[in-house]
Amino acid sequence: TNQLMSRAQQLQQQGNIEGARRLYMQVLAIFPSNLRAQSALSSLNLIAQRNVPSQQQLNALSKLFRQRDFAGVVASTRKLLKDYPKSFLLWNIQGAANLEIKELKEAEFSFKKAVQIKPQDPDAHNNLGNVLRELERLKEAVDSYISALRIRSDLPETHNNLGNVFMEMEDYDAALNSYGKALEFNKDSAEIHNNIGKAYLEDGQYQTALDHFKLVLEINPDQTDLHLLLGRAQRGLGKSSLAIESYNRALQINHENQSPRLELIKILADEGQNDAARSIIKELLDQASLSFPILNALSRVPHLVENIDIGAEVEKYFAKHPLETANQKIKFAFLRGRCFHHDGKVKEAVEQFELANGMLGQETAVQLKETEELMAKSLAWLTSLPPDLRDSENGSPSPLLILGPSRSGKTRLDYVLSSLKSVDSADEYRELSQAFRMSAEQNSTPELNPLGTLPDKFASSFRSNLRKILKVNHPGVDTIINTNPGLISFCASYALMEPRFKLVCIKRDPNDLAVRMFMKDYRNAKGHCYTNDLGAC
């Protein structure tokens, strides 16, 4: 009995609750009245009910994490969870380790368990959003990040994560809105300024992107990726010589990185510096195998690589690397189409582009349908509001929100309308955010939920603050324009609080997105200019 009790106590100290319990039960099976075993078993049950591992066990997990032994972390947490099945901390740790070793389904399960145990913990929702993003379930990731922000709105990391997902969804306006909120809580973050620059870069606003990249340059002057982004912005502004300098600087910082070489190949070919481009290609092929980024770059300059059959190499590459996600399949279709196009096989090229169109259409159709439904609800709310909520601030312009997908012609329509003397254009979200913050300070901040209701007191405060701001910033005009100030759901909430809001929605066929992606490849190539139409207003 003494040996069993001593061994059970050792197991308990080591955190092996289940093993200790079995030994105490063995003692009680032989001596049911043993008070030491009864007391120890009761104490053990209390420890298990608290669902908190010992500090010794947590220290061991922490050590494994520092050693980057994530498989060891997963193995340890699985054992511990048998004793502490409701430990929020253990599920969170296991999910983080799962994510590090790309066990994405297991990570999703772990983080969902953590959310079930502590639904009001914002970190749990943020972590779940991270793994859903890795699984390319972007809409679900957005929902998780928004759930975290509803619990706590002052989380710059979560705002930044939300912006990153919107970037992947090519909703650059929503991304900028999220990054802007992240910046409010962390004004000196190089990462956030860098992300804002990327969003402006992808949206074609090259000078604004360049301004943000220069801010980051003052903080991190020796970042390879930053100089690549600088080069892309400079190239977009037509400053090819500066772009080449930036790409060469990136190569100096990290000579092993292939990305600067890929950018140099494209820009040198566009500038007609074919010998210099061929020299970079030779250097690249001497150092690296034909990866997807390299094949993608070479497919744009087939006249410089006559000794390589790019189309055949593309087929070989994807025969060895199975396509798993929809995004990979779309990229492969575009790459095959480009190779067929350069080989003069127009029919085959068109088939590949149509295939990509179809896949993109399927991916975006659901989102487009939800957007249209939300717009319909928003317009219905506007028409149902009583007419007595009119302008109490004489001379304050009426807001007009122009909504639509990226590159659908929102800015073009803004330029056309703001050319009128009675119309002015505003910052995409600054004034709306300012009015919302002022109202939040005067009241308790409500949850931005377009499907629910907003407190009358807050709505009245927002209405009054916005009208004062617009009157001061835009005197003498009747209408003030914003293009996509954040999520459409936010716009619906704004419209609920200010009945003078007018909404214009520019709709595009989902397949236009595929065409736009293809045209973006040729944005800076000579002889391949294109423009956007306004779509169907």
Steps between C-alpha positions, in 0.01 A plus 500: 500500500778742592676429169177562303433824691857621451488426127160672466637814669796503261267475199284781642804728541597425140151603387389147405156535661346197329789270604484620862124450506536138386747422781285663769204295370713183527573580867131560572404178322717311752440725803171692448539682834851632434469868599826606328383360165148648544643846580752485214232394250269785613784749464577359156139543387504864616817566299345342189181703543700824494622403151833667565825307438780542752759773453759227448300361207451846348872573534577176315267603215657845490844346469389279209357807327826694543686203352250502211414138571139548395436130446611448859261775616210329323587160648525650851177700481309197375606309814419793728159557343395154619531639855396858422248475214358846571830686520473807279876551520585146386264511200650836402857370532417187303336703225804729473732198471269335244513819295880514510532149352217561251252260664228743396191286562631406844579866572146598402358234736725617787416870462127425468525311830666805654221725369235265645667511843555880500272660239577849636876470455605706194831314456312173444297653215813664356689169504208322333500771233871437436450129429189562287707740292762228454220266388397768243154526658528875491141599573500285814833657599343846465213392728746375764705820499185713521383285794828578677461874431145500629637380834792746495536767233850618602692205354741625231619146417144383429419810291822432309408132452157603372666734253726219379196281424331783309822535298477133402136560405618799288270730697759775535261761638397275788866409554595867527217556746627217723864609475393856585334378819810294587711813454280692746617266777860458380603813310871415471458146366720441196299187417170687485644785289648235272162327465326832426757561229432155353125568490550832319749331268254225402228764452721690257557801728875493456602836648306443822652150521847648450443751782422218745794288385733797559374520859588133546837558334595741780435221754627193310737613221645152438187300422510314168121486462468873569733592214304265274181686589671835448603382155146394411359838608772689310436288193128576523587871497708449186831550685672196353858603582412549869316166500807323361711663775257374764504144361881502490509627859272211603741260329797655683328448836419134427683355203330161543147641466362432151221759506718803408633310200146418384400866524818609318432255216154649443600866516818462295304314230233773498771766468654315204819414691491140376870421551483610865179295544664192345794539738265498800313197360828307460602590856158394626496163321855423614393539863144369519271232362189587299251591775154643438609867552788452255280332238243775548764768439656324199160449338483879463831518309513182288703680229789523748511126579496333158684196637219414745152378407309689771168328423656153532676597823172629645331168426791308659494718810130456570518128426736477800311751717127414529260793510317502833326836536274696267752784501775267374274369224415853387868601489586185305225572245627855451859379461401233247292756313793737482729226367246400233458866407873546444510179295229638273242246621219753540217248537679309777589827676138615496390164646739543795390857567135394488579219743655752741198727452266216595691414819521864605132544424407209727716639781359852481135426416403433863673815623337706224157363592550585869617850408191561286272371776664728754470798266130423452447489879687826543293678236183358654598644839562839343158516337329390822649778714274792597547819296532728806868407555632784289805723505519685830833655399431749222756485223622146571536298177321170444729193487505278192664157537629333181522124563644226282782249452860605448581658163136519403510872423415648842783755489420585137140577593626700800717713267212561260253604769743706709581713194165673570525813717232376738676165563818428697699177552600381849758268649379141467433447871668769712199728557258215561743342747552836672124546548468145627785545751354828627165330551667205672661739749165663570314168530576133539622361166234276340567188300507572128231258391298597192249222569422634846415841642712786631421703814307816414725710722815382323342544155399856586851577627661351186262695275579829673878444510522396135300801382724737695816339361376510140383860535843615622708291256286553188336844510271612221426160344178297489645145478808331641623173338664199663611193302458178698558632854566160656277195490163525329348383829653809665344717228162351580551595865604853403190528284281391790637783712499772232194479271646756256758243385461401137649174376619415148604139436716417196453133413738289293465151365717260708678392184626857456729429795678232300538732202635771733757258646622416152519865398692591818781274378542733203435826686849639441593310184542707187218461252265344756321802646147464630240705685202421720142579412248607761305177486122506539403776744 
